[in-house]
Amino acid sequence: MFSIKVVQQWEKVAVLRFGRYRRLRGLAIHAHPVIDTLSAFVDQRVRISTVTAESALTRDTVPVNVDAIIFWLVWNAEKSILEVANSRMLSG
């Protein structure tokens, strides 16, 4: 009647009972009844996304190429789970 799941140190998971949010859980081994479901695990480590060279013109019409690296992380795991349709697609 119980299911056991392991949540790693850098992950968070929402416990849902009959589709309704109950609580946010972190690092541990969780035994939850069959009526509870766990959402997708949210990775809270820093992630890196790269932006390839973009060409642009400055105000005085000088061409420039811009490369960028974006560092991001999930700050509020509860909102990420409940309010974002597919947060894994954001990592690229």
PDB file of N, CA, C and O in Angstrom:
ATOM      1  N   MET A   1       0.800  -1.202   0.000  1.00  0.00           N
ATOM      2  CA  MET A   1       0.000   0.000   0.000  1.00  0.00           C
ATOM      3  C   MET A   1       0.846   1.272   0.000  1.00  0.00           C
ATOM      4  O   MET A   1       0.311   2.365  -0.180  1.00  0.00           O
ATOM      5  N   PHE A   2       2.160   1.145   0.199  1.00  0.00           N
ATOM      6  CA  PHE A   2       3.032   2.315   0.199  1.00  0.00           C
ATOM      7  C   PHE A   2       4.048   2.212  -0.929  1.00  0.00           C
ATOM      8  O   PHE A   2       4.447   1.117  -1.324  1.00  0.00           O
ATOM      9  N   SER A   3       4.454   3.348  -1.434  1.00  0.00           N
ATOM     10  CA  SER A   3       5.472   3.415  -2.465  1.00  0.00           C
ATOM     11  C   SER A   3       6.663   4.183  -1.905  1.00  0.00           C
ATOM     12  O   SER A   3       6.484   5.164  -1.184  1.00  0.00           O
ATOM     13  N   ILE A   4       7.867   3.747  -2.228  1.00  0.00           N
ATOM     14  CA  ILE A   4       9.072   4.389  -1.699  1.00  0.00           C
ATOM     15  C   ILE A   4       9.804   5.097  -2.841  1.00  0.00           C
ATOM     16  O   ILE A   4      10.055   4.501  -3.888  1.00  0.00           O
ATOM     17  N   LYS A   5      10.144   6.365  -2.632  1.00  0.00           N
ATOM     18  CA  LYS A   5      10.896   7.162  -3.600  1.00  0.00           C
ATOM     19  C   LYS A   5      12.068   7.809  -2.889  1.00  0.00           C
ATOM     20  O   LYS A   5      11.969   8.156  -1.712  1.00  0.00           O
ATOM     21  N   VAL A   6      13.180   7.974  -3.599  1.00  0.00           N
ATOM     22  CA  VAL A   6      14.366   8.631  -3.055  1.00  0.00           C
ATOM     23  C   VAL A   6      14.508   9.992  -3.726  1.00  0.00           C
ATOM     24  O   VAL A   6      14.498  10.086  -4.953  1.00  0.00           O
ATOM     25  N   VAL A   7      14.641  11.050  -2.920  1.00  0.00           N
ATOM     26  CA  VAL A   7      14.844  12.398  -3.431  1.00  0.00           C
ATOM     27  C   VAL A   7      16.279  12.791  -3.095  1.00  0.00           C
ATOM     28  O   VAL A   7      16.688  12.753  -1.934  1.00  0.00           O
ATOM     29  N   GLN A   8      17.038  13.170  -4.122  1.00  0.00           N
ATOM     30  CA  GLN A   8      18.437  13.541  -3.941  1.00  0.00           C
ATOM     31  C   GLN A   8      18.554  14.900  -3.244  1.00  0.00           C
ATOM     32  O   GLN A   8      17.564  15.620  -3.111  1.00  0.00           O
ATOM     33  N   GLN A   9      19.752  15.242  -2.804  1.00  0.00           N
ATOM     34  CA  GLN A   9      20.003  16.468  -2.056  1.00  0.00           C
ATOM     35  C   GLN A   9      19.649  17.726  -2.844  1.00  0.00           C
ATOM     36  O   GLN A   9      19.178  18.701  -2.258  1.00  0.00           O
ATOM     37  N   TRP A  10      19.862  17.725  -4.144  1.00  0.00           N
ATOM     38  CA  TRP A  10      19.650  18.917  -4.970  1.00  0.00           C
ATOM     39  C   TRP A  10      18.250  18.965  -5.594  1.00  0.00           C
ATOM     40  O   TRP A  10      17.975  19.842  -6.414  1.00  0.00           O
ATOM     41  N   GLU A  11      17.372  18.043  -5.221  1.00  0.00           N
ATOM     42  CA  GLU A  11      16.049  17.981  -5.825  1.00  0.00           C
ATOM     43  C   GLU A  11      14.951  18.308  -4.830  1.00  0.00           C
ATOM     44  O   GLU A  11      15.115  18.142  -3.621  1.00  0.00           O
ATOM     45  N   LYS A  12      13.832  18.775  -5.358  1.00  0.00           N
ATOM     46  CA  LYS A  12      12.609  18.983  -4.574  1.00  0.00           C
ATOM     47  C   LYS A  12      11.474  18.304  -5.329  1.00  0.00           C
ATOM     48  O   LYS A  12      11.524  18.175  -6.553  1.00  0.00           O
ATOM     49  N   VAL A  13      10.465  17.876  -4.607  1.00  0.00           N
ATOM     50  CA  VAL A  13       9.312  17.220  -5.207  1.00  0.00           C
ATOM     51  C   VAL A  13       8.061  17.627  -4.440  1.00  0.00           C
ATOM     52  O   VAL A  13       8.100  17.795  -3.221  1.00  0.00           O
ATOM     53  N   ALA A  14       6.952  17.785  -5.155  1.00  0.00           N
ATOM     54  CA  ALA A  14       5.685  18.133  -4.530  1.00  0.00           C
ATOM     55  C   ALA A  14       4.876  16.854  -4.329  1.00  0.00           C
ATOM     56  O   ALA A  14       4.808  16.000  -5.212  1.00  0.00           O
ATOM     57  N   VAL A  15       4.270  16.740  -3.156  1.00  0.00           N
ATOM     58  CA  VAL A  15       3.385  15.616  -2.862  1.00  0.00           C
ATOM     59  C   VAL A  15       1.965  16.075  -3.149  1.00  0.00           C
ATOM     60  O   VAL A  15       1.498  17.075  -2.605  1.00  0.00           O
ATOM     61  N   LEU A  16       1.284  15.326  -4.015  1.00  0.00           N
ATOM     62  CA  LEU A  16      -0.083  15.653  -4.398  1.00  0.00           C
ATOM     63  C   LEU A  16      -1.008  14.526  -3.932  1.00  0.00           C
ATOM     64  O   LEU A  16      -0.731  13.352  -4.176  1.00  0.00           O
ATOM     65  N   ARG A  17      -2.088  14.877  -3.273  1.00  0.00           N
ATOM     66  CA  ARG A  17      -3.080  13.885  -2.866  1.00  0.00           C
ATOM     67  C   ARG A  17      -4.339  14.147  -3.660  1.00  0.00           C
ATOM     68  O   ARG A  17      -4.963  15.199  -3.521  1.00  0.00           O
ATOM     69  N   PHE A  18      -4.713  13.187  -4.498  1.00  0.00           N
ATOM     70  CA  PHE A  18      -5.850  13.316  -5.412  1.00  0.00           C
ATOM     71  C   PHE A  18      -5.712  14.565  -6.280  1.00  0.00           C
ATOM     72  O   PHE A  18      -6.704  15.229  -6.582  1.00  0.00           O
ATOM     73  N   GLY A  19      -4.468  14.886  -6.684  1.00  0.00           N
ATOM     74  CA  GLY A  19      -4.217  16.025  -7.548  1.00  0.00           C
ATOM     75  C   GLY A  19      -4.142  17.362  -6.842  1.00  0.00           C
ATOM     76  O   GLY A  19      -3.958  18.389  -7.496  1.00  0.00           O
ATOM     77  N   ARG A  20      -4.279  17.379  -5.534  1.00  0.00           N
ATOM     78  CA  ARG A  20      -4.226  18.631  -4.770  1.00  0.00           C
ATOM     79  C   ARG A  20      -2.895  18.716  -4.018  1.00  0.00           C
ATOM     80  O   ARG A  20      -2.447  17.741  -3.413  1.00  0.00           O
ATOM     81  N   TYR A  21      -2.278  19.883  -4.066  1.00  0.00           N
ATOM     82  CA  TYR A  21      -0.967  20.095  -3.438  1.00  0.00           C
ATOM     83  C   TYR A  21      -1.048  19.891  -1.929  1.00  0.00           C
ATOM     84  O   TYR A  21      -1.921  20.454  -1.267  1.00  0.00           O
ATOM     85  N   ARG A  22      -0.129  19.080  -1.385  1.00  0.00           N
ATOM     86  CA  ARG A  22      -0.059  18.858   0.058  1.00  0.00           C
ATOM     87  C   ARG A  22       1.161  19.531   0.678  1.00  0.00           C
ATOM     88  O   ARG A  22       1.031  20.309   1.622  1.00  0.00           O
ATOM     89  N   ARG A  23       2.353  19.231   0.144  1.00  0.00           N
ATOM     90  CA  ARG A  23       3.586  19.781   0.719  1.00  0.00           C
ATOM     91  C   ARG A  23       4.748  19.593  -0.257  1.00  0.00           C
ATOM     92  O   ARG A  23       4.657  18.844  -1.230  1.00  0.00           O
ATOM     93  N   LEU A  24       5.818  20.283   0.032  1.00  0.00           N
ATOM     94  CA  LEU A  24       7.046  20.188  -0.741  1.00  0.00           C
ATOM     95  C   LEU A  24       8.041  19.376   0.077  1.00  0.00           C
ATOM     96  O   LEU A  24       8.233  19.632   1.266  1.00  0.00           O
ATOM     97  N   ARG A  25       8.667  18.406  -0.559  1.00  0.00           N
ATOM     98  CA  ARG A  25       9.619  17.553   0.155  1.00  0.00           C
ATOM     99  C   ARG A  25      10.988  17.657  -0.484  1.00  0.00           C
ATOM    100  O   ARG A  25      11.117  17.912  -1.682  1.00  0.00           O
ATOM    101  N   GLY A  26      12.008  17.455   0.334  1.00  0.00           N
ATOM    102  CA  GLY A  26      13.389  17.516  -0.128  1.00  0.00           C
ATOM    103  C   GLY A  26      14.119  16.220   0.124  1.00  0.00           C
ATOM    104  O   GLY A  26      13.543  15.139   0.001  1.00  0.00           O
ATOM    105  N   LEU A  27      15.382  16.325   0.475  1.00  0.00           N
ATOM    106  CA  LEU A  27      16.287  15.199   0.675  1.00  0.00           C
ATOM    107  C   LEU A  27      15.729  14.193   1.666  1.00  0.00           C
ATOM    108  O   LEU A  27      15.512  14.523   2.832  1.00  0.00           O
ATOM    109  N   ALA A  28      15.493  12.960   1.207  1.00  0.00           N
ATOM    110  CA  ALA A  28      15.057  11.875   2.088  1.00  0.00           C
ATOM    111  C   ALA A  28      14.577  10.701   1.254  1.00  0.00           C
ATOM    112  O   ALA A  28      14.512  10.765   0.026  1.00  0.00           O
ATOM    113  N   ILE A  29      14.245   9.635   1.954  1.00  0.00           N
ATOM    114  CA  ILE A  29      13.540   8.502   1.360  1.00  0.00           C
ATOM    115  C   ILE A  29      12.103   8.645   1.825  1.00  0.00           C
ATOM    116  O   ILE A  29      11.835   8.678   3.026  1.00  0.00           O
ATOM    117  N   HIS A  30      11.186   8.728   0.886  1.00  0.00           N
ATOM    118  CA  HIS A  30       9.789   8.978   1.228  1.00  0.00           C
ATOM    119  C   HIS A  30       8.943   7.756   0.947  1.00  0.00           C
ATOM    120  O   HIS A  30       9.000   7.184  -0.142  1.00  0.00           O
ATOM    121  N   ALA A  31       8.153   7.356   1.938  1.00  0.00           N
ATOM    122  CA  ALA A  31       7.150   6.313   1.760  1.00  0.00           C
ATOM    123  C   ALA A  31       5.805   7.018   1.802  1.00  0.00           C
ATOM    124  O   ALA A  31       5.430   7.605   2.817  1.00  0.00           O
ATOM    125  N   HIS A  32       5.091   6.957   0.704  1.00  0.00           N
ATOM    126  CA  HIS A  32       3.818   7.646   0.660  1.00  0.00           C
ATOM    127  C   HIS A  32       2.735   6.670   0.237  1.00  0.00           C
ATOM    128  O   HIS A  32       3.000   5.742  -0.527  1.00  0.00           O
ATOM    129  N   PRO A  33       1.519   6.869   0.724  1.00  0.00           N
ATOM    130  CA  PRO A  33       0.429   5.949   0.376  1.00  0.00           C
ATOM    131  C   PRO A  33       0.086   6.018  -1.111  1.00  0.00           C
ATOM    132  O   PRO A  33       0.482   6.952  -1.808  1.00  0.00           O
ATOM    133  N   VAL A  34      -0.636   5.041  -1.573  1.00  0.00           N
ATOM    134  CA  VAL A  34      -0.984   4.932  -2.984  1.00  0.00           C
ATOM    135  C   VAL A  34      -1.820   6.126  -3.445  1.00  0.00           C
ATOM    136  O   VAL A  34      -1.779   6.468  -4.627  1.00  0.00           O
ATOM    137  N   ILE A  35      -2.567   6.762  -2.567  1.00  0.00           N
ATOM    138  CA  ILE A  35      -3.406   7.897  -2.957  1.00  0.00           C
ATOM    139  C   ILE A  35      -2.581   9.152  -3.213  1.00  0.00           C
ATOM    140  O   ILE A  35      -3.079  10.101  -3.819  1.00  0.00           O
ATOM    141  N   ASP A  36      -1.325   9.174  -2.760  1.00  0.00           N
ATOM    142  CA  ASP A  36      -0.434  10.314  -3.019  1.00  0.00           C
ATOM    143  C   ASP A  36       0.353  10.065  -4.296  1.00  0.00           C
ATOM    144  O   ASP A  36       0.736   8.933  -4.591  1.00  0.00           O
ATOM    145  N   THR A  37       0.590  11.136  -5.052  1.00  0.00           N
ATOM    146  CA  THR A  37       1.477  11.055  -6.208  1.00  0.00           C
ATOM    147  C   THR A  37       2.562  12.107  -6.036  1.00  0.00           C
ATOM    148  O   THR A  37       2.361  13.121  -5.368  1.00  0.00           O
ATOM    149  N   LEU A  38       3.703  11.857  -6.641  1.00  0.00           N
ATOM    150  CA  LEU A  38       4.810  12.801  -6.593  1.00  0.00           C
ATOM    151  C   LEU A  38       4.928  13.471  -7.951  1.00  0.00           C
ATOM    152  O   LEU A  38       4.812  12.824  -8.992  1.00  0.00           O
ATOM    153  N   SER A  39       5.158  14.772  -7.926  1.00  0.00           N
ATOM    154  CA  SER A  39       5.359  15.509  -9.172  1.00  0.00           C
ATOM    155  C   SER A  39       6.731  15.157  -9.731  1.00  0.00           C
ATOM    156  O   SER A  39       7.479  14.390  -9.126  1.00  0.00           O
ATOM    157  N   ALA A  40       7.050  15.715 -10.870  1.00  0.00           N
ATOM    158  CA  ALA A  40       8.392  15.565 -11.434  1.00  0.00           C
ATOM    159  C   ALA A  40       9.402  16.208 -10.481  1.00  0.00           C
ATOM    160  O   ALA A  40       9.110  17.231  -9.861  1.00  0.00           O
ATOM    161  N   PHE A  41      10.561  15.619 -10.370  1.00  0.00           N
ATOM    162  CA  PHE A  41      11.589  16.156  -9.487  1.00  0.00           C
ATOM    163  C   PHE A  41      12.156  17.428 -10.099  1.00  0.00           C
ATOM    164  O   PHE A  41      12.421  17.477 -11.301  1.00  0.00           O
ATOM    165  N   VAL A  42      12.346  18.462  -9.278  1.00  0.00           N
ATOM    166  CA  VAL A  42      12.887  19.740  -9.740  1.00  0.00           C
ATOM    167  C   VAL A  42      14.339  19.832  -9.295  1.00  0.00           C
ATOM    168  O   VAL A  42      14.639  19.758  -8.103  1.00  0.00           O
ATOM    169  N   ASP A  43      15.229  19.994 -10.254  1.00  0.00           N
ATOM    170  CA  ASP A  43      16.662  20.118 -10.000  1.00  0.00           C
ATOM    171  C   ASP A  43      16.961  21.557  -9.601  1.00  0.00           C
ATOM    172  O   ASP A  43      16.663  22.477 -10.363  1.00  0.00           O
ATOM    173  N   GLN A  44      17.541  21.773  -8.428  1.00  0.00           N
ATOM    174  CA  GLN A  44      17.810  23.127  -7.950  1.00  0.00           C
ATOM    175  C   GLN A  44      19.280  23.523  -8.075  1.00  0.00           C
ATOM    176  O   GLN A  44      19.719  24.485  -7.446  1.00  0.00           O
ATOM    177  N   ARG A  45      20.037  22.789  -8.880  1.00  0.00           N
ATOM    178  CA  ARG A  45      21.432  23.162  -9.110  1.00  0.00           C
ATOM    179  C   ARG A  45      21.504  24.282 -10.142  1.00  0.00           C
ATOM    180  O   ARG A  45      20.554  24.504 -10.893  1.00  0.00           O
ATOM    181  N   VAL A  46      22.621  24.978 -10.175  1.00  0.00           N
ATOM    182  CA  VAL A  46      22.830  26.037 -11.155  1.00  0.00           C
ATOM    183  C   VAL A  46      22.994  25.394 -12.526  1.00  0.00           C
ATOM    184  O   VAL A  46      23.759  24.443 -12.688  1.00  0.00           O
ATOM    185  N   ARG A  47      22.270  25.919 -13.512  1.00  0.00           N
ATOM    186  CA  ARG A  47      22.348  25.413 -14.881  1.00  0.00           C
ATOM    187  C   ARG A  47      22.924  26.489 -15.785  1.00  0.00           C
ATOM    188  O   ARG A  47      22.889  27.680 -15.475  1.00  0.00           O
ATOM    189  N   ILE A  48      23.453  26.037 -16.906  1.00  0.00           N
ATOM    190  CA  ILE A  48      24.074  26.962 -17.855  1.00  0.00           C
ATOM    191  C   ILE A  48      23.405  26.786 -19.210  1.00  0.00           C
ATOM    192  O   ILE A  48      23.237  25.664 -19.687  1.00  0.00           O
ATOM    193  N   SER A  49      23.025  27.896 -19.824  1.00  0.00           N
ATOM    194  CA  SER A  49      22.512  27.905 -21.192  1.00  0.00           C
ATOM    195  C   SER A  49      23.396  28.848 -21.997  1.00  0.00           C
ATOM    196  O   SER A  49      23.749  29.933 -21.536  1.00  0.00           O
ATOM    197  N   THR A  50      23.742  28.426 -23.189  1.00  0.00           N
ATOM    198  CA  THR A  50      24.577  29.279 -24.029  1.00  0.00           C
ATOM    199  C   THR A  50      23.732  29.923 -25.114  1.00  0.00           C
ATOM    200  O   THR A  50      22.788  29.323 -25.627  1.00  0.00           O
ATOM    201  N   VAL A  51      24.080  31.125 -25.446  1.00  0.00           N
ATOM    202  CA  VAL A  51      23.445  31.859 -26.544  1.00  0.00           C
ATOM    203  C   VAL A  51      24.527  32.043 -27.595  1.00  0.00           C
ATOM    204  O   VAL A  51      25.560  32.655 -27.327  1.00  0.00           O
ATOM    205  N   THR A  52      24.295  31.522 -28.776  1.00  0.00           N
ATOM    206  CA  THR A  52      25.308  31.612 -29.835  1.00  0.00           C
ATOM    207  C   THR A  52      25.422  33.049 -30.340  1.00  0.00           C
ATOM    208  O   THR A  52      24.624  33.917 -29.987  1.00  0.00           O
ATOM    209  N   ALA A  53      26.425  33.272 -31.166  1.00  0.00           N
ATOM    210  CA  ALA A  53      26.720  34.626 -31.643  1.00  0.00           C
ATOM    211  C   ALA A  53      25.514  35.259 -32.318  1.00  0.00           C
ATOM    212  O   ALA A  53      24.906  34.681 -33.219  1.00  0.00           O
ATOM    213  N   GLU A  54      25.191  36.441 -31.869  1.00  0.00           N
ATOM    214  CA  GLU A  54      24.114  37.236 -32.463  1.00  0.00           C
ATOM    215  C   GLU A  54      24.747  38.481 -33.069  1.00  0.00           C
ATOM    216  O   GLU A  54      25.572  39.138 -32.433  1.00  0.00           O
ATOM    217  N   SER A  55      24.369  38.794 -34.269  1.00  0.00           N
ATOM    218  CA  SER A  55      24.886  39.999 -34.926  1.00  0.00           C
ATOM    219  C   SER A  55      23.948  41.159 -34.646  1.00  0.00           C
ATOM    220  O   SER A  55      22.726  41.010 -34.675  1.00  0.00           O
ATOM    221  N   ALA A  56      24.530  42.305 -34.379  1.00  0.00           N
ATOM    222  CA  ALA A  56      23.734  43.502 -34.113  1.00  0.00           C
ATOM    223  C   ALA A  56      24.504  44.723 -34.608  1.00  0.00           C
ATOM    224  O   ALA A  56      25.710  44.668 -34.852  1.00  0.00           O
ATOM    225  N   LEU A  57      23.783  45.802 -34.746  1.00  0.00           N
ATOM    226  CA  LEU A  57      24.404  47.071 -35.121  1.00  0.00           C
ATOM    227  C   LEU A  57      24.267  48.037 -33.952  1.00  0.00           C
ATOM    228  O   LEU A  57      23.215  48.121 -33.318  1.00  0.00           O
ATOM    229  N   THR A  58      25.337  48.758 -33.680  1.00  0.00           N
ATOM    230  CA  THR A  58      25.274  49.780 -32.636  1.00  0.00           C
ATOM    231  C   THR A  58      24.593  51.021 -33.192  1.00  0.00           C
ATOM    232  O   THR A  58      24.237  51.068 -34.370  1.00  0.00           O
ATOM    233  N   ARG A  59      24.417  52.012 -32.352  1.00  0.00           N
ATOM    234  CA  ARG A  59      23.761  53.250 -32.779  1.00  0.00           C
ATOM    235  C   ARG A  59      24.502  53.953 -33.923  1.00  0.00           C
ATOM    236  O   ARG A  59      23.896  54.585 -34.789  1.00  0.00           O
ATOM    237  N   ASP A  60      25.816  53.822 -33.894  1.00  0.00           N
ATOM    238  CA  ASP A  60      26.604  54.455 -34.963  1.00  0.00           C
ATOM    239  C   ASP A  60      26.952  53.456 -36.069  1.00  0.00           C
ATOM    240  O   ASP A  60      27.980  53.598 -36.730  1.00  0.00           O
ATOM    241  N   THR A  61      26.100  52.447 -36.272  1.00  0.00           N
ATOM    242  CA  THR A  61      26.171  51.431 -37.343  1.00  0.00           C
ATOM    243  C   THR A  61      27.496  50.670 -37.406  1.00  0.00           C
ATOM    244  O   THR A  61      28.045  50.442 -38.484  1.00  0.00           O
ATOM    245  N   VAL A  62      27.989  50.289 -36.251  1.00  0.00           N
ATOM    246  CA  VAL A  62      29.164  49.429 -36.185  1.00  0.00           C
ATOM    247  C   VAL A  62      28.657  48.010 -35.912  1.00  0.00           C
ATOM    248  O   VAL A  62      27.957  47.786 -34.925  1.00  0.00           O
ATOM    249  N   PRO A  63      29.004  47.047 -36.781  1.00  0.00           N
ATOM    250  CA  PRO A  63      28.529  45.676 -36.546  1.00  0.00           C
ATOM    251  C   PRO A  63      29.285  45.033 -35.369  1.00  0.00           C
ATOM    252  O   PRO A  63      30.504  45.161 -35.254  1.00  0.00           O
ATOM    253  N   VAL A  64      28.530  44.336 -34.496  1.00  0.00           N
ATOM    254  CA  VAL A  64      29.126  43.627 -33.366  1.00  0.00           C
ATOM    255  C   VAL A  64      28.520  42.234 -33.285  1.00  0.00           C
ATOM    256  O   VAL A  64      27.363  42.029 -33.652  1.00  0.00           O
ATOM    257  N   ASN A  65      29.300  41.284 -32.806  1.00  0.00           N
ATOM    258  CA  ASN A  65      28.823  39.924 -32.534  1.00  0.00           C
ATOM    259  C   ASN A  65      28.832  39.720 -31.027  1.00  0.00           C
ATOM    260  O   ASN A  65      29.814  40.041 -30.357  1.00  0.00           O
ATOM    261  N   VAL A  66      27.745  39.190 -30.498  1.00  0.00           N
ATOM    262  CA  VAL A  66      27.602  39.023 -29.052  1.00  0.00           C
ATOM    263  C   VAL A  66      27.397  37.553 -28.739  1.00  0.00           C
ATOM    264  O   VAL A  66      26.495  36.916 -29.284  1.00  0.00           O
ATOM    265  N   ASP A  67      28.237  37.009 -27.858  1.00  0.00           N
ATOM    266  CA  ASP A  67      28.070  35.666 -27.301  1.00  0.00           C
ATOM    267  C   ASP A  67      27.686  35.828 -25.840  1.00  0.00           C
ATOM    268  O   ASP A  67      28.092  36.791 -25.190  1.00  0.00           O
ATOM    269  N   ALA A  68      26.903  34.886 -25.323  1.00  0.00           N
ATOM    270  CA  ALA A  68      26.497  35.002 -23.923  1.00  0.00           C
ATOM    271  C   ALA A  68      26.353  33.622 -23.294  1.00  0.00           C
ATOM    272  O   ALA A  68      26.105  32.625 -23.973  1.00  0.00           O
ATOM    273  N   ILE A  69      26.514  33.598 -21.997  1.00  0.00           N
ATOM    274  CA  ILE A  69      26.240  32.411 -21.187  1.00  0.00           C
ATOM    275  C   ILE A  69      25.276  32.849 -20.096  1.00  0.00           C
ATOM    276  O   ILE A  69      25.500  33.852 -19.419  1.00  0.00           O
ATOM    277  N   ILE A  70      24.203  32.087 -19.933  1.00  0.00           N
ATOM    278  CA  ILE A  70      23.193  32.416 -18.931  1.00  0.00           C
ATOM    279  C   ILE A  70      23.268  31.375 -17.816  1.00  0.00           C
ATOM    280  O   ILE A  70      23.148  30.175 -18.066  1.00  0.00           O
ATOM    281  N   PHE A  71      23.466  31.841 -16.598  1.00  0.00           N
ATOM    282  CA  PHE A  71      23.440  30.980 -15.428  1.00  0.00           C
ATOM    283  C   PHE A  71      22.074  31.155 -14.771  1.00  0.00           C
ATOM    284  O   PHE A  71      21.654  32.283 -14.513  1.00  0.00           O
ATOM    285  N   TRP A  72      21.376  30.048 -14.495  1.00  0.00           N
ATOM    286  CA  TRP A  72      20.067  30.166 -13.864  1.00  0.00           C
ATOM    287  C   TRP A  72      19.809  28.960 -12.966  1.00  0.00           C
ATOM    288  O   TRP A  72      20.424  27.904 -13.116  1.00  0.00           O
ATOM    289  N   LEU A  73      18.894  29.145 -12.039  1.00  0.00           N
ATOM    290  CA  LEU A  73      18.486  28.076 -11.146  1.00  0.00           C
ATOM    291  C   LEU A  73      17.039  28.286 -10.731  1.00  0.00           C
ATOM    292  O   LEU A  73      16.498  29.384 -10.864  1.00  0.00           O
ATOM    293  N   VAL A  74      16.421  27.236 -10.232  1.00  0.00           N
ATOM    294  CA  VAL A  74      15.046  27.314  -9.747  1.00  0.00           C
ATOM    295  C   VAL A  74      15.106  27.805  -8.314  1.00  0.00           C
ATOM    296  O   VAL A  74      15.626  27.115  -7.438  1.00  0.00           O
ATOM    297  N   TRP A  75      14.578  28.991  -8.072  1.00  0.00           N
ATOM    298  CA  TRP A  75      14.608  29.581  -6.736  1.00  0.00           C
ATOM    299  C   TRP A  75      13.434  29.103  -5.900  1.00  0.00           C
ATOM    300  O   TRP A  75      13.602  28.797  -4.719  1.00  0.00           O
ATOM    301  N   ASN A  76      12.234  29.033  -6.497  1.00  0.00           N
ATOM    302  CA  ASN A  76      11.032  28.626  -5.782  1.00  0.00           C
ATOM    303  C   ASN A  76      10.502  27.352  -6.438  1.00  0.00           C
ATOM    304  O   ASN A  76       9.811  27.410  -7.455  1.00  0.00           O
ATOM    305  N   ALA A  77      10.829  26.209  -5.852  1.00  0.00           N
ATOM    306  CA  ALA A  77      10.468  24.917  -6.444  1.00  0.00           C
ATOM    307  C   ALA A  77       8.956  24.713  -6.486  1.00  0.00           C
ATOM    308  O   ALA A  77       8.443  24.121  -7.436  1.00  0.00           O
ATOM    309  N   GLU A  78       8.246  25.183  -5.490  1.00  0.00           N
ATOM    310  CA  GLU A  78       6.793  25.011  -5.449  1.00  0.00           C
ATOM    311  C   GLU A  78       6.124  25.698  -6.641  1.00  0.00           C
ATOM    312  O   GLU A  78       5.271  25.101  -7.297  1.00  0.00           O
ATOM    313  N   LYS A  79       6.502  26.943  -6.925  1.00  0.00           N
ATOM    314  CA  LYS A  79       5.934  27.654  -8.070  1.00  0.00           C
ATOM    315  C   LYS A  79       6.353  27.006  -9.384  1.00  0.00           C
ATOM    316  O   LYS A  79       5.560  26.945 -10.324  1.00  0.00           O
ATOM    317  N   SER A  80       7.589  26.521  -9.460  1.00  0.00           N
ATOM    318  CA  SER A  80       8.065  25.853 -10.670  1.00  0.00           C
ATOM    319  C   SER A  80       7.233  24.607 -10.970  1.00  0.00           C
ATOM    320  O   SER A  80       6.914  24.337 -12.128  1.00  0.00           O
ATOM    321  N   ILE A  81       6.885  23.858  -9.942  1.00  0.00           N
ATOM    322  CA  ILE A  81       6.110  22.631 -10.114  1.00  0.00           C
ATOM    323  C   ILE A  81       4.656  22.936 -10.450  1.00  0.00           C
ATOM    324  O   ILE A  81       4.086  22.330 -11.357  1.00  0.00           O
ATOM    325  N   LEU A  82       4.054  23.876  -9.722  1.00  0.00           N
ATOM    326  CA  LEU A  82       2.616  24.106  -9.841  1.00  0.00           C
ATOM    327  C   LEU A  82       2.215  25.106 -10.917  1.00  0.00           C
ATOM    328  O   LEU A  82       1.087  25.045 -11.406  1.00  0.00           O
ATOM    329  N   GLU A  83       3.107  26.034 -11.306  1.00  0.00           N
ATOM    330  CA  GLU A  83       2.700  27.107 -12.201  1.00  0.00           C
ATOM    331  C   GLU A  83       3.378  27.109 -13.566  1.00  0.00           C
ATOM    332  O   GLU A  83       2.950  27.852 -14.450  1.00  0.00           O
ATOM    333  N   VAL A  84       4.418  26.307 -13.770  1.00  0.00           N
ATOM    334  CA  VAL A  84       5.107  26.265 -15.061  1.00  0.00           C
ATOM    335  C   VAL A  84       4.783  24.930 -15.723  1.00  0.00           C
ATOM    336  O   VAL A  84       4.931  23.875 -15.106  1.00  0.00           O
ATOM    337  N   ALA A  85       4.338  24.977 -16.984  1.00  0.00           N
ATOM    338  CA  ALA A  85       3.892  23.754 -17.664  1.00  0.00           C
ATOM    339  C   ALA A  85       5.036  22.759 -17.849  1.00  0.00           C
ATOM    340  O   ALA A  85       4.876  21.580 -17.532  1.00  0.00           O
ATOM    341  N   ASN A  86       6.171  23.200 -18.349  1.00  0.00           N
ATOM    342  CA  ASN A  86       7.295  22.287 -18.567  1.00  0.00           C
ATOM    343  C   ASN A  86       8.599  23.034 -18.319  1.00  0.00           C
ATOM    344  O   ASN A  86       9.210  23.548 -19.256  1.00  0.00           O
ATOM    345  N   SER A  87       9.018  23.094 -17.085  1.00  0.00           N
ATOM    346  CA  SER A  87      10.230  23.835 -16.738  1.00  0.00           C
ATOM    347  C   SER A  87      11.497  23.161 -17.236  1.00  0.00           C
ATOM    348  O   SER A  87      12.539  23.813 -17.315  1.00  0.00           O
ATOM    349  N   ARG A  88      11.446  21.883 -17.574  1.00  0.00           N
ATOM    350  CA  ARG A  88      12.635  21.188 -18.092  1.00  0.00           C
ATOM    351  C   ARG A  88      13.001  21.690 -19.485  1.00  0.00           C
ATOM    352  O   ARG A  88      14.170  21.630 -19.869  1.00  0.00           O
ATOM    353  N   MET A  89      12.035  22.178 -20.242  1.00  0.00           N
ATOM    354  CA  MET A  89      12.324  22.702 -21.578  1.00  0.00           C
ATOM    355  C   MET A  89      13.132  23.986 -21.503  1.00  0.00           C
ATOM    356  O   MET A  89      13.801  24.338 -22.474  1.00  0.00           O
ATOM    357  N   LEU A  90      13.092  24.699 -20.381  1.00  0.00           N
ATOM    358  CA  LEU A  90      13.831  25.938 -20.241  1.00  0.00           C
ATOM    359  C   LEU A  90      15.333  25.714 -20.246  1.00  0.00           C
ATOM    360  O   LEU A  90      16.093  26.613 -20.604  1.00  0.00           O
ATOM    361  N   SER A  91      15.773  24.512 -19.850  1.00  0.00           N
ATOM    362  CA  SER A  91      17.207  24.259 -19.766  1.00  0.00           C
ATOM    363  C   SER A  91      17.840  24.025 -21.130  1.00  0.00           C
ATOM    364  O   SER A  91      19.064  24.058 -21.250  1.00  0.00           O
ATOM    365  N   GLY A  92      17.041  23.792 -22.146  1.00  0.00           N
ATOM    366  CA  GLY A  92      17.571  23.662 -23.502  1.00  0.00           C
ATOM    367  C   GLY A  92      18.127  22.374 -23.788  1.00  0.00           C
ATOM    368  O   GLY A  92      18.606  22.141 -24.898  1.00  0.00           O
TER     369      GLY A  92
END
